[in-house]
Amino acid sequence: SMVVIASMIGAPGLGRGVLSALQRAQVGNGFVSGVSLVILAIIMDRFTQNLNKPAHKKQAATVKNRKQKRLFGGIAAVAVVALIGASVAFGNVSDNKGTVNLAYVEWDTEVASTHVVAEVLTEMGYEVKTTPLDNAIMWESVAKGEVDGMVAAWLPSTHEAQYEQYKDQVENLGPNLEGAKLGIVVPSYMAVDSIADLSDEAGKTITGIEPGAGVVSAAENTVATYDNLSDWEVATSSSGAMTVALGQAIKNQEDIVITGWSPHWMFAKYDLKYLDDPEGTMGDAESINTMVRQGLSEDMPEVYDVLDKFSWTQEDMEEVMLAINDGASAEDAAKDWVDNHAEEVAAWTNQ
C-alpha cells in the first residue's frame, strides 16, 4: 500500500499503475497491477523470513537445496548475459537523443495529448517518460525543473490559481488547443436546460472529479452562488469514476448532474447537453496551453520547438480519447493517431 500512496505525490514506481487505474476506473488494469504488487510482496516476505531462520535449520536445508541453487544460478547467469547482450545490441543501433520528462494530470484530455506528444518525440529518437501527477504537483514539478514540461494547462479559469503562483517560474508556450469549455452537464433526456432550473434532481448532487480540479472549484462556486442550489453538494471522485457513474445513470435512464468539459469522448458516446449558466460561474471558453521549464530552449532546442509548435483540434483529441475509451492503451491510441496524421505531425517537427 505504501508504494501506491507514494505514487499519489509523484513518486515513481510500481504503485503508479494502480493509482492510474483507480483514477480512470480501469478495473482490469488495476487488478493486474495490484496482483503484481502482492506477488512481489510475498516474495520479499519469504526472503526476509529465510534470513531470520535459526542457523541449524539453515544448515539442514543447505544440502537439499544446493543442487537447486546451482541450477537456478546457472539459469540466472545465462539470463543476465542474454539481457546484457540484448542491451548492448540495442544500444548500438538506437539513436537516443536524451530523455524528456512530461507530466500530466490524469484527465482524458491530457492523457491523449501527452501521449501523442510523447509518441512524436519517441519517433524522433528521444526516450520519453510520462508521469501522471496531481494537478498542483504537476505545476510545481515544471516550475522546479523536475520535469521538462506539460501540455495540460487550462487557462484562464481552471488553472488560474496555479498559473498565478508559478507563472514567473515556467515558460508559457501558448495554446495547443482552443475552444475548450467547462460546465454543468446532464443527459439530454432530463427536463432542465439551465442551472437555475435545477431543484431536486440527482439527489441534489453534482458528481465531480478530483478534489482541487478547476471544474470542481467552479462547481462549488456555482452551488454557493445559485439560490436554488443552496442545499446541493458537489461530490468529488475521479474523472474515471464520474464517467462510470454517468454511463450507469444513462443506461438506467436516471437523473445525473456532472461537472463536464469538452473536448471529451463522452460527448461522442452519449447524448449530453450543457446547462445554461446565467450567472457565469462556470467560466467562459478556455484554451489548453503548453508550459515548459525555464532553460529548456537552451538544453533541448529540438524538444522545445516541438512543444512550441504542438497544436491540434478538438476532433483530433476526441479521436484519441475515444480509442482509449474503447479499450486501446494510451500508447497504442497515440501511435495510431500519429501514423494516420503525418501532415499535422510534420508541422510540429519540421520533417
Protein Blocks (a to p, Z undefined) as FASTA:
>chain_A
ZZmmmmmnopacjklmmmmmmmnopaklmmmmmmmmmmmmmmmmmmmmmmmpcfklmmmm
mmmmmmmmmmmmmmmmmmmmmmmmmmmmmmmmpccfbjcdddddddfklmmmmmmmmmmm
mmnopacddddddfklmmmmmmnopagbdckbccfklmmmmmmmmmmmcccebjfbehia
cdddddfkbccfbfklpckgghipacdddehiaklmmmmmmmmmmmklmmgccddfbfkl
mmmmmmmmmmnopacddddddddfklmmpccdddddfkopnopaddddddddehklmmmm
mlmmmmmmgccdfklmmmmmmmmmnopafklmmmmmmmmmmmlmmmmnoZZ
